[in-house]
Each structure stands twice: as structure tokens, then as C-alpha cells.
Amino acid sequence: MSRTERELRELFRSTHVMPDGAARFAALEEVIRHADALGLVEFAFDVRMEATEVFQQSWAPAKAFLTFSWCLAAYDREPGRFDGDHEETLLWQFKWMVSSVHQFPEIPLGRSADLLDDMERRYRRGGHSPHAVLQHRGLLAEAVGDPVRAQEYYEQMALTRRDALSDCSGCVPSSQVRTLVALGRDEEAIRIGESARRSGCTEQPQWINSELLLPYLRTGRGEQAAEAHRVAYRRIRGNPGDLGLLGANLLFCAQSGNPARGLDLIERHLSWLDRARTPLAEMEFAAAAVAVLSAVEAGGDGTLLLRFPTVEGRRRPDVTVTGLAAELRERALGLAARFDHRNGNAYQTTRTGEWMAAGPIGEPVPLPASGTDLRSRSGERVHRLTDRVAALVTAGDPAGAARARVELAETLLAAERFAEAVEAAEEAVRELDRHGPPGEAAACRWLLARIGLERGERGDAAERLRQLLDETDDADRPDSLPSRPDLEVRLGELLGYREESAARYLAAARGFAAAGRRADGLGALAQAIGRHPHGGPESATGLLRDILTEARTVLDGAPDPAHATESVAVLRGYADRMRATGRHGEAAHRLATARTLLEQRLATDPAAPDTAEDLADVLTELGQEHLHLGDHAAAEEAARAALTAAEGLGLSWDAALLTVRVLRLRGATDEAADLMATHEITEEDLLEAEED
């Protein structure tokens, strides 16, 4: 059946709110197929670029190879047909392809090398830093068993400037920690990885916490290891795309003396192997599972029968611990042999064998009650509540039965029995809508949103929160329900960087302000500014104008030292919007205020978290604005102050670049040359900065 362009665009929009999975993949592929048939080249390009991201961020990176290759070829044929944003997105997605392609043993290793060389050529041609190229050369070297070479690339990367195509402050250390751990340099790995645990990109904090598990154990930091496992698993458990990271957490269970916890994870997630993200992730999960199962066998429970949940209408047959261990051992070694044949060495077979034979490191690490233990303790409570629901239904008390179902859903959620919790809560909502006070139904809808958040289903949680906010009257709000601004923030977090997210944060900012929650209001306002997808005021939608008007109202008052961090976030976000439309005087004014607040905070609390880093960034931005305004003396003062503030923080390159530009303008070429040599600044770097 053919479709019109209008129908295709509507179908494409509908995919934005679909959860990852077969239905979303099929819808995107249908849009692509019909767009090609209609000759809608630009539209087909945009859809494929989004599909590449969807496939990459879920469990289907092999599908991303096809969509990315089509876009790259189309761009190379007619570069003038596409804009700079398209090129930058392609260059960003290059990193995904490079990181994924070597994880498929059927793809020759030379293809990875060719991709990296092509990536480097394109980055250099566009005037971009090789920072990301060096990082991914290191990742490839580590993956084929050459950690020494990988570390050499990371050391080169550390001396190379970051730019907009570099990975975030969480992902770069995560990849480096993996190599340091392979080299046995645990203390260095922990030092580099600790700061990245606060990162908030889509791959964090589960990646860095999973990489830190082994060095924590080997250095006797059991408590930190247990916390890292807890944090990582909360993000992993709802995302089959994190199968490889789940393998690292299974290995932790074997190495920390917690095989029961590992067995619980195997029972819950073994079905993920049927849609493994890559063969490498499949191999790592299987090998780590063997380590857990072997520990259970060694404890005399090899005949224990494992039972698996029904997933998408299918249920894996029951199997003994010993039987599953044999099956997964064969699977892991078979995959390792395929990788080694491709790579020309025995690295993966050796590594897989070491994983499967892994045992406890040091004393057992106590963990919070695992799902297995929790279910055994809560099982009696679940049965009691189920009987209570049945009794209340029989007695003709639907409202009482609904309240019992809410209690049952809470118990099931605590035991991480998510599907059953959803079923109980949805039935409770239906009954409370008919028979209970409105506030009780609203509280149950919040419970459903929490279940979605806990199991990592962001799309479902967002829809539940949206319904809760849109349908709940404040007069009916129970005490157990978070405030409306708090709920707006939770929804804004889930929606990413788009207009609705910005609108939710703006509503939250106004609600917090009305409630006298100054810090929360400023934080929400900063998010509203940053999450709106458009540029400055000249191209602003009505929403962006409202956000900036709200910001001006807040900023035109006296500076607020008591909430310096939040105020600075608003000031910087506002300045960035002004800069986008050439309003450099206004941007400089706001940045100068931010500088004052940060300097005051450091004067009273020199150890205030992140304040020195923020000051270095603000001073650099302020110097750039003065340079745009032609005030070279003010630009030099800010640049030198930024350079001083940035020393020892690893942030001095941008400040040094700005200082060099100012020094050259006033003829201080010798000093400029010294700074360029010290900070490895090239003429190309200066040219690129001037073009910006």
C-alpha cells in the first residue's frame, strides 16, 4: 500500500513516542521504504539519521550500519544538498559505527581500520580535533588484545584538545578505565573513573560503574564496588542493549562472593541473549554467566532447576544449573574462536577462559538484599495480599480491593516483579477511577510511572507522568504524591531536548518560585533554557520567548549568593542564547555577574564542588564576548584570569587559546608563541577559533 508524504511525516512523528522495539523499528523502516519510493531524498535522509540513533541506542546496531552507510553515500554524492548540521551529525555517528563494527567477528578487521582512517580524514578536513579518533583507535586496540597500544592512544588523546565531537566527560574515562584495568593499573583507573561517575549521558553512569567493579574489588574497596553495582544495575535492568555491561555485573557477582545474586540476574535476563546487541556482548554475558553457574555448582547446587519468566509470549524451558553452564560455555568459546580467527590471535579465547574460571577476590562483599532474597521474604506477603484482594472482591468492596491491589503492586515493585506490579496497579487505577476518591487514583498513576522509571521504560514512564499531570486537579492531590513542579521536572528529564521538555521545566520553575523553593526554581529555569531546541530570540518560538522573559525577570534582581550554582547555570544559559544572535554586550553582562558570584563563593568556600571549574569556563566565555565587542583589554584580563583558574584542572587549553588570540592582537607575539608551544596550539586551531 502506497502512502502520501503527509501520511509518512505523520507516521514518522508517531515513532518519536514509541518505545524501542520491533514496532518502532518496523515503523521507521516503513517510512524509509515509502520515502525512497516517492523520491523524498532529504526526508529519507533525516529519517535514516534518526533511525541510526534509534538502532544504535537500542539493541540493533547492525541495522544502523545500513542507514548510516546510505546517509554517508548520499552526503558524499551531493554535499550541497545538506546543511552543516547534517555533516556534524554524520561525523558524530561515525564514532558509533567504529565502536560497533569490530564487535561482529564476521566483519573483517580491516573494515574497522578503514572506517577509522575515513573518520580521521573527514575530521581533519572539517577542522575538527582528532580527540575522538584517538579515543576510538584506543578502543579498537584494546578489543583486539593490545592494551599497551591502546594506552599510547589515550596518552596522545589526553594531550589533544577536546571539541564538540569529543565524547562526554563520562564516556572518555570509561573507555580509558577499561584499558587501564587490562594493564593492571587499578589505582590509576579508579582515579580517572571516579569523577566520571556523576556523568549523565545516555550511556552513563552504568558504563563507568561497570568498568570500575573489578579495580574496586582488586584494591579492597568492597563497599564502593557494591554501590557501583547497585547504581549500574538500576540503569541496565530495563535495557537489553546493555547486555555487555550486564556481563560485567555478573562477573562481579562471581568475584565478590555473591553467586545467588548472579543466579537471579541470569534467570531474569537470559532471554536477552536471543536479541544480543552484538556477538561480543553475547560472548561476555555467556562467559560471565558460566562463572556464576560454576560457583553455584561448586556449592553443591548443580542440579538446581532454573525457571525463566515468559517474555513476549515465549518461555525458555527449565534447565539445571549444570546444564545451562555447559550450554553457555560452548556458546562463549564458539564466539571467542570466531573473534580470534578474525583477529589472528588467541586473545578472546584466553580472556573468555579467564572470565569463566573467575572466582572470589578477597572476602565476600555484602550486598543489599537481592531480588532473590527479597522475593523469598516477600512471597508470603504477596500471597496474603492476593488473598485479601479476592476476599474484598467477593465481599462486594471494589474500593477496598483496589487499595489492596495498590499495596500488592508496591510489594511487587519492591521485589522487582515489574510486569505483575503493572498489572496490579492498572487494575487498581480502573477501580479507583470508578469507586475511589480522585486523589487515590492519582497516587496509583504515580505508582505506574515509578514502575516505568524503575524498569527503564522511559517512554512509558513519560506517558504515565503526562497523563497524571494533565488529568489531576491540585485540589485532589494526596500527600503521597510529589508536588506538581516536582512531577514536571521528572517528565522534563524523560523528554530529552525538545520543546515539550523545555515547557515542562518552565512550568516547574514557575511552580517552585510560587512555593518559595528558590534553588529548585533556578535549576528548573536553567534546564528550560538549555533544553529548548531553537537558537536565540530572533528565531524564538513563543515558548522560548516566555522562557527568556522569565529568566530576565529573575536575573534583573539582585544576585543571589546563597544559590550561586543555580544562578550561574541560568546566567550562562541566558548568555549562550544572547551570543547565538550576536547580543554580545548582554551576554558579557550576564557572564560578569556569574563571575562575581563564583568568585564570592570560592572566597568563602575554596573547596566548593565544581566551583573552580565553573569559574574557569565562565572567564573563558566572558573573554570571548569581550573579544567580539572589541574590548581587547577586558578580553585579556578575563583570559589571563581563566588561565590562572584553569591550571591544575585539565581545562587550560581553551583559556590558553583565547589568551594567544588576545596577545597576538596587541602584538605580544613572543608570549603568544610560548603559550602555543606549552599548550600545543596550532595555527589551524587559531583559524578555527576566529571563524567561530
N, C-alpha and C positions, 0 to 999 in steps of 0.2 A: 504494500500500500504506500503510495507516494504521500508526501507531506508538503505543505506550503512553508515558506520561510517564516511566516508568523508563528505557525504551529511548532516549528523547530526551535525558535527562540523561546517560546513558552515552555517547551519540554526541557530545554537547557536550563532555564531558570529553576524549574522544579527540581533538578538534580542537586541544587545548592543546599537543599534541606534534607536530602536523603541520607540515611546512614550508609557508611561504607559497606559494600557487599555486592552480591551478584546483580541485584536490581539496579543499583546505581551504575555499575559497570555497563550493564546492558543498555541502559538509557543513554549514557554518553556515547556508546558505540553506535546506537541507532541515529543519534543526532549527526555524528560524523559521517555515517554512510549516506544519509539523505542530503547533507550539506554538500558532499562531493558530487552527488548526482545533479544537484541544482547549480553547480559551479560557483558556490559561495566561498571563494578561496579565503578571504580574510576571516570570515566567520568560522570556517572549518579550522583555520589556524588557531584562533582563540580557543575553540572548544578542545582541540588536541592539547594545547598548552595546559589548560586546566585539567584535562584527563591525565596528563603526565603526572601532575602533582597528586591527584587522587590515587592513581595506581601506585605511585612511589610511597605515599604516606600510609597505604594500607598494606595488603599482603600480596600485591600483584605487580612487582617491579618489572617482570618480564613483559607485561603489557605496555609499560612505559617506554621500553626500548623502541617499539613500533611508532608510537605517537611522537616521541622526541625526534626520531630519525626523519619522519615526514616533515616536521616543522623545520628542522635544520636544513634539509634539502630545499624546501620551499623558500626559506630565507636566502640561501645561497644563490638560488636561481634569480630571484627578484628582490634584492635587499631594499630597493627604493619603495617597495610596496608596503613595507612595515616600518614602524617607528622605533625610536631608541629604547623604549620600554620593552618592546618585543625582544630586541637584541640582548638587553640586560637579563631578561628572564631566561633566555636560552643559555646564556653564559652561566647563570646560577644553576640551571638544570643539568648542565654538563657535569657538575660535581656529583649529582645523583647517579648519572649513568656510569661514571668512572668508579664510584663506590659499589655499585651493584654488579657490574658485568663480570668482575673476577670471581663472584660468588656462584657462578654457574660453570661447572667443570667442562661442559660441552663447548663452551666458547673459548677459542684459543687464547692463550696468554698474550700473544702478540696484539690481539684486538684491544686489550686494556692499555698496552703501551702506546698503540696508535691513537687511541682516544685521548690519553694524557698529552701526547705531543700536539694533537689538534687543539686541545683545550689551551695549552700554553701558547700556541701561535695566535689563537684568537684573543686571548687575554692581552698579550703583548701588543697586538695590532690595535686594540682598543685603548691602549694606555693604562691598563689595569695592573695592579700589583700581582706578582707571581705567588703571593702568600698562600692562596688556596691550592694552587698547583703543587707547591712543595708539600703541603699537608697531605694531599691525596697520593703523591708519589710515596710518601712515608707509609700511608695505609696499605698501598699495594705491596711494598717491600715487606712489611710485617706479615701480610696474609700469605706470602709465598715462602716464609721462613727465613727472612733476612732482617732480624731486628736491629743489627748493627747499622746496616744501610738505612733502615727506617729512621733511626735516631739521628743520623747525619742529616737527613732531610729536615727533621724537626729543628735541629740546631740552626740550619740555614733559614728555616721559616721564622724562628724567633728573632732573627736579625733583619727581617723583611717587614716593611710597613704593611699594616692592615688596610683594607679598603672596604667598599660596600659589598664586594663579592666574597669577602672572607667569611668563614663560618663564625658562629656566635661565640661568646666567651665561655660557653659550656661545652660546645662540641669540639672545639680545637683541643682543649685539655683532655677531653675524653679519649680522643684518638691517640694522643701522646701518652696518656697513662697506660693504655694497652701495651704500647711498645716498651715502656719502662718496666712494666711488670714482667714482660717476656725476658728482659735483660736482668731481672732480679733486683732492680733498683727501687725497692719498695718505699723507702723514706722519701725519695725524690718524687715518686708517683703520688704519694699522699700529699706532699706539699703543693704540687701542681694541681691536683684534683680537688682539694678541699674547697678552694674558692669557687669552683665551678658548680658545686652542689646547690647553689642558690639560683642557677640559671633557670629560665622559664620558657625556653623554646619548646617546640613540639616533641623533640627527642629527649628532653630533659624534664626532671632530674633522673629519670630511670637509667639513662645510659651511663652517666658518670658514677652513680651509686653502684651500679652493677660492676663496673670496672674496678672500683675500689674495694670490693669484697675480699679478694684474695690478698692484696697487700695489707689490709687491716688484720686479717687472720694471721698472716705470717709475722706480723710485728706485735702480736699480742693485744691488739685493740679489739677485743671481742664485743664490747658494748657498742663501739662505733659501727662494727660490721653488722650487728643485729639491727641497728637503726637504719643503716643503708639498705639492708634487705627489706625492711618494712616499707620504707619510702619508695624504693624501686618497684616492689611488687604491687603496691596500690595503683601505680600507673600502668603496669604491664598487664594486669589480670584481665582487662577488658579489651585488649588489642592483640589479635593473632599476629599482627605484623611484628610484634616484639618477641617472636619465638626464640630468636638467638639470645636475647637478653634473659629470657626465662631460663634458658640453658645455664647461663652463668649463675643464676639464683638457685637452680637445682644443684649445681656443683657446690655452691656454698653450703647447702643443707648437708651434703655428704661430708664436707670438710670441717663443718662446725659441730658435728655430732648430733644432727637433727634429721635422721632418716625418716622419721614419722611425718615430719613436715614436708619433706621431699616427696614422700609417697602420696600425700594428699594433693600436692601440686600436679603430680603425674596423672592421678585419676581425674582431676578437673580438666586438664589441658591436653591430654594425649590426642584428642580429636584435632588439635591444631596441626598435627603432622600431615593431615590429609590436604591441607592448603598451605604448606610451608612457604614462607616468603621467598626463600632461596634454598638451594641444596646445602649451602654452608650452614645456614641456620638449622636446617633439618638435622644435619650431622652433629652439630654442637648439642642440640637438645637431646638427641638419642644417646650420645656418649655420656652426657651428664646424668640422664635418667638411669643408665646402666650403673653408674657409680652409686646412686641411691638404692637401686634394687639390689645390688651386690651387698650393700651394708645391711639391708633387711634380711637377705639370705644368710649372711654371716651371723645374724642374731637368732637364727633358727626358725625364721618365718617364711621360708621359700615356698611353702605350699599355700600361703595365704591367698585367698581368691580376691582379685581386684574387680570391682564393679564400676562401670563408667556411665555417666549421665547421657541421656538422649539429647542429641544435638541435631537440629534441623531435620527432625523426624527419623534420625538413624541412631542406633546404639551399637557400640562395639561389643562383641561377645566377651563374657567374663574370661579372665585368664589368671593363672597363678603368677606370683612374683617371679619365680624361676623361668616360667615360660616366656613372660614379657622381656625379661633380661636377655634371654637368648635371641629373641626376635630383634630387639633393638641393637644388640651387639653386632649382629650380622648386618643390619642396616647401616650403622655408623661406619663400620670398617669398609663396607662396599663403597660408600660415598667417599671416604678418605682415599681409597685406592684410585678412584676416578680423578680426584684432585691431583694426587701425586703423579699419575700418568700424564696429566696435562702440564704440570709444573716441572716435571723432570727431576723430582727428588722424593724423599720419603717423609717430608715434614708433617703432613696432615695425618698419616698413619701413626707416626710416633706421638704426635700431640693427642690424637684420639685415644690411643692406648693409655697415655698418662691420665687423661680425664676419666676413663672408665675404671682405672685402678685407684683413683683418688680416695684417700681415707681421711680420718680426722687429723687436724693440725692443732696440736696443743690440747688443752682442756675443752670439754663441750661448752658451747656458748648458749646460755639460757635465752630462749625466745619468748615473746608474749604468747599467750595461748593460741595455738594454731587452729586452723579451721577444723582439723580432725578432732582435736581435744574439745573445741568449742561445741561441735556437733554432738559429741558424746554426752557432754553435760547438758546441752540444750534440748537433746532429743526428747527427754521426758516432758519438758515444758511445752514443746511443740505438740506432742500428743495430747497433753492436758488442755491446751488452748483449742486444738481442733475439736476435741470432745465438747468443750464449752460452747463453741460456735454452733455445733449440731444441736446441742440441748436448747440453746436460746432460739434457734430457728424453729425447732419443734414446739417450743412454748409460745410461739407467735410474737416474739420480741425482736423484730428486724433491726431496730436501732441498737439494741444491746448486742446482737450478733455482729453488727458492723464494727462496734467498738472492740469486740473480742478479736475480730479479723485484723484491725489495726495493730493490736498488741501482738498478734501472731506474725504479722508482716515485719514488725520491728525485730522480733526474735529471729525470724528467718534471715533478715538483713544482717544481724549481728553474726550469724553463722555463715554468712556469705553464700546463702542459698537464694540467689538473686531471682531466678525465674519463678520460684514458688512465692517469694516475697512480693513480686509484681502482681501475681495472680490474686493473692490475698488482699493486697491494697486496692487493686482495681475494683474488686467486688465490694470492698468496704466503701469506696467512693460512691459507687452506684447506689448502695443502700442509704448512705448518709445524705446524698442529694435528695432522696425521696422522704426519708424519715427522721433525719437529724438536724440539728442547728447548722446554719451555713458555715460557722467557724470550724466545726469539726470536719466538714468536707474539705475545707481549705487546708487544714493541717494534714489531712491524708494526701492531698495533692502534693504538698511539700515533701511528704514521705516518698511518694513516687519519684519526684525529682531527685531526691537524695539517693534512691536506689540507682537511678540512671548515672548519677555522678560517681557512685562507688564502683559500678561495673564498667566505667569508662565509656559509656554510650552518650557522648556529648550532644548529638543531635536530638536524641530522645529527651535528655535532661533539659535541653533548651526549650523544646516544645512544651514540656510539662510546666516549666517556670513561666513561659509566656502565657499559657492558659491561666495559671494561678494568678499572675499579676493583672491580667485583663478581666478576670471574672470575679475577683474578690473585692468586696467593699471593705474599706478600712473599719467601718463600724462593726463588721462581723469578724474582725481579726482576733484569733485567740492568742493568749500569751505565749503559747508554744511555737508560734510562727515568727520567723525573723521579721524585722521591720521591712516596710516596702522599699526603702533605699537599699537595704542590705540585699534584698532579693534582686533589685535592679542591677546591682554590682555583679551578683553571681551570674545573671543572664548575660550581662555585657561581657564578662570573661569568656563565656562559652561561644559567643558570636564572632569573635575574632576582630578583624579590622574592616569594618563596613559601617554604613550609616546607622543601621539599627543599633549596633553596639554603642556607637557614639551617643545616640539618642537615649539609650538606657542609662549610660553613665551621666549624661546631663540631668536626667530626671533624678538620679541618685544624688548628685551634687546638690540640687535644689532641696531635696528632702533632708539630707544631712544638715544643710545650712539652717533649715527651718527648725530642726531638732536641736540646734546648738552644738552639733558634732563637727567642729571646725576642721580638725585634721582629716577626718573621713571625707568631708565635703571637698577639700582641696585635692585630695588624692583622686577622687572620682572626676573632678573637673580636669585634672591633668590627663586622665585616661580618655575623657571625651575629646579633648583636643588631639591627642595622639592617634586615636583610633578612627577618626574621620578620614575617609579615603581621598578627599579632594585637597587641593593646594591651598593657596592663600585666599583672602577675602574677595579678590576680584572675580574669582571663578566660584565663589561660595554658593552653596545651596542655602535655603532659608535656615536649615538646621545648623550649618557651620556658622552662619552669621549669629544665630542665637547663642552658640557656644562661645564665640569670641566676645560677644556683648557681655555675657555672664562673666567671662574671665576679666574683661576690663573693669567691670563693676567691683570685682574682688581685688584686683591689683591696684586700682586707683586709691584704695585706702592705705593706711599706714602699713609698712612692712611688719610681718608677724614673726619675730624671732622665736617664739615658742613653738612654731610649726615650720621651722626653716626648711626641712627636707621637702615637705609637701608644697610649700610656697615656691621653692626653687623649681620644682617639677612643672608647676603651672607657668612660671616666668619663662622657662626655657621652651616649653611647648608653644607659648604665645609668640615668643621671639622667632621661633622657627617659621610660624605661619606668616609673620611680618616679612621675614627675609625672603620668603618664596615670591612675594610681589614687589620686592625692591624697596620696602619700607625700612631701610637700614637704620635710620635715626630712631625709630620706635623700637626696633629690635635691640639696638645698643642700650637704650634707656632701660629696658626690662632686664637685660643681662647685667647691667651695672648694679641694679637692685639685687639681683641674685648673688652677685659677687659680695656685696656688703653683708647679706645675710649669712653666707658661708664663712666669711672671714670672722664675723662676730661669733659664730658657733665654734669655730676652731680655737678662738681666743679663750673661750670659756671651757671647752672640752676638746683638747687636742686629739683625743683618741676616738672621737665620734665616728661611727662606722660610715665608710664611703665618702665622708665629707671632703677629705683631701682630694680624692679622685674627681668628685663633682666640681671642686674649685678649679682644678687644672683644666677640665673640659670647658667650664664657663669662661675662664680667662681666655682660652684659645678662641672660642666663639666670639667673645667681645672684641678681641684684637682683629678678627676678620671683619667684623662690622665697621670698626673704626677705619680699617683699610679701605673698605668700599666707600666710606664717606670722605676719604682723602685726608683724614687726620692722622698723619704718619707718626707724630709724636705720641699720641694716645695709643695707637696701634702697637708701637714699640714697647711702651710701658706695660701694656697688657700681655704682650708676647713674652717679654722677659719674666714677668711675674708668673706666667703659665709655665715657662721652662723651669723656674725655681720650684714651683709647686709640684711639677710632674716628675722631678728627679727621684729616683728610687721606687717609682710606682709602675715603671714599664710603660708610661704614657707620654714620653717626652718627644716622640718623633713629630707629631702634629705641631706641637708648640715650637720645636726647632725649625720646622718648615716655615711657619709663619714668621719667626724671628729672622730667618735668612731673607725672606722676601722684603721685610721692612729694612733690614740693613743694606740690601742692595739699592733700595730706593734712595737712601741718603748717602750712597757711595762708600759705605764701610765694607768694601769687597774682601779684604783680608779676613776680617772677623767672620764674614759670611762663609768664606771658603773653609775656615777652620770648623765651623758648625756643620757644614755639609759633609766634611770628611768624618767628623766624630759620629754623626747620625746616619751616614750612608745615604745622603740625599743626592739625587741625580738631577741633571738639567731637565730630564723628562718629567720628573716629579714636580719641578717648579712650573714647567709649562702647563701641566695638567691642572695645578692649583690655580694658575692665572685664568685658565679657561673656565673653571668653576665659578 
